[in-house]
Amino acid sequence: MVPVDRREEFARRLDAVRKRIDAACVAAGRAPGSVELLAVTKTVPAEDVATLLDLGLTAFAENRVQEAEAKAAAVAELRPEARARWHLVGSLQRNKARSVVHWADRVESVDSIRLADALDAAVRRHRETGGRTDRLPILLQYSVDGDPLRGGVPRADLIRLAEHVVSCAGLRLAGLMAVAPLGADPDAAFADVAAAAAALRDRFPQATVLSAGMSADLEAAIRHGSSLVRVGTALVGERPLTSR
Ligand SMILES: *Cc1c(COP(=O)(O)O)cnc(C)c1O
């Protein structure tokens, strides 16, 4: 086999993912281009993220704080003129909040008042020492099945958590993020997510973002109103099993 150039492979995969997103939009009666693509780059080396930047992607998602911090710095060195945006989509321990506010443009995995408080305190401390002056954009991670082990806030606590985030001077409530439970019917799961997002937006009109859909289920998520899909495998290939 002829070895495939990495850049060409990424370009081909990116094109295929964009076509899937556009086709799903059209099928759902939505405007193509109305859904944003977030490239999930966990376990992907900084050189490959730089290649994705060259191909026009600007938003990247990571699920581990240490890996993300190092990678954001490495990518900034590789492409000093580019402006990559980094989203945290993984579970976050409160003692890592201070690191996160240095590199994250958005945290999509806020699922508790304690975590919101830790991020809020970190933003305000960072601000006092001359760091970021904006509020840190936050998505609430919603749990479809209420399983506490998998993270996410259950429906019963969603509005209370949103009220709390809105009361935090360092945070800005931007919307909802959800992962369909393993083995669940994606249409049923994303219908539930859409209802939760609508309830949130009803109360907080600024919560416009709905981050839903990954490589395997982005079509179903787009059918149910996703405004941003988080795609890893379909863009960059399989991750090593241990890293999922
Ligand atoms: C890994 C991950 C993704 C991407 O999953 P793929 O199936 O590789 O597209 C999306 N969202 C979250 C929260 C993830 O951890």
The ligand as an SDF file (V2000), in Angstrom:
LIG
                    3D

 15 15  0  0  0  0  0  0  0  0999 V2000
  -14.1550   11.4420   23.0300 C   0  0  0  0  0  0  0  0  0  0  0  0
  -15.3430   12.3320   23.1420 C   0  0  0  0  0  0  0  0  0  0  0  0
  -16.0340   12.7370   21.9920 C   0  0  0  0  0  0  0  0  0  0  0  0
  -15.6820   12.2670   20.5920 C   0  0  0  0  0  0  0  0  0  0  0  0
  -16.0450   10.9400   20.4150 O   0  0  0  0  0  0  0  0  0  0  0  0
  -15.8500   10.2120   18.9870 P   0  0  0  0  0  0  0  0  0  0  0  0
  -16.7130    9.0370   19.0860 O   0  0  0  0  0  0  0  0  0  0  0  0
  -14.3960    9.8790   18.9040 O   0  0  0  0  0  0  0  0  0  0  0  0
  -16.2600   11.1550   17.9510 O   0  0  0  0  0  0  0  0  0  0  0  0
  -17.1070   13.6060   22.1590 C   0  0  0  0  0  0  0  0  0  0  0  0
  -17.4810   14.0500   23.3670 N   0  0  0  0  0  0  0  0  0  0  0  0
  -16.8360   13.6850   24.4980 C   0  0  0  0  0  0  0  0  0  0  0  0
  -17.3170   14.2090   25.8040 C   0  0  0  0  0  0  0  0  0  0  0  0
  -15.7470   12.8150   24.4240 C   0  0  0  0  0  0  0  0  0  0  0  0
  -15.1180   12.4420   25.5430 O   0  0  0  0  0  0  0  0  0  0  0  0
  1  2  1  0
  2  3  1  0
  2 14  2  0
  3  4  1  0
  3 10  2  0
  4  5  1  0
  5  6  1  0
  6  7  2  0
  6  8  1  0
  6  9  1  0
 10 11  1  0
 11 12  2  0
 12 13  1  0
 12 14  1  0
 14 15  1  0
M  END
$$$$
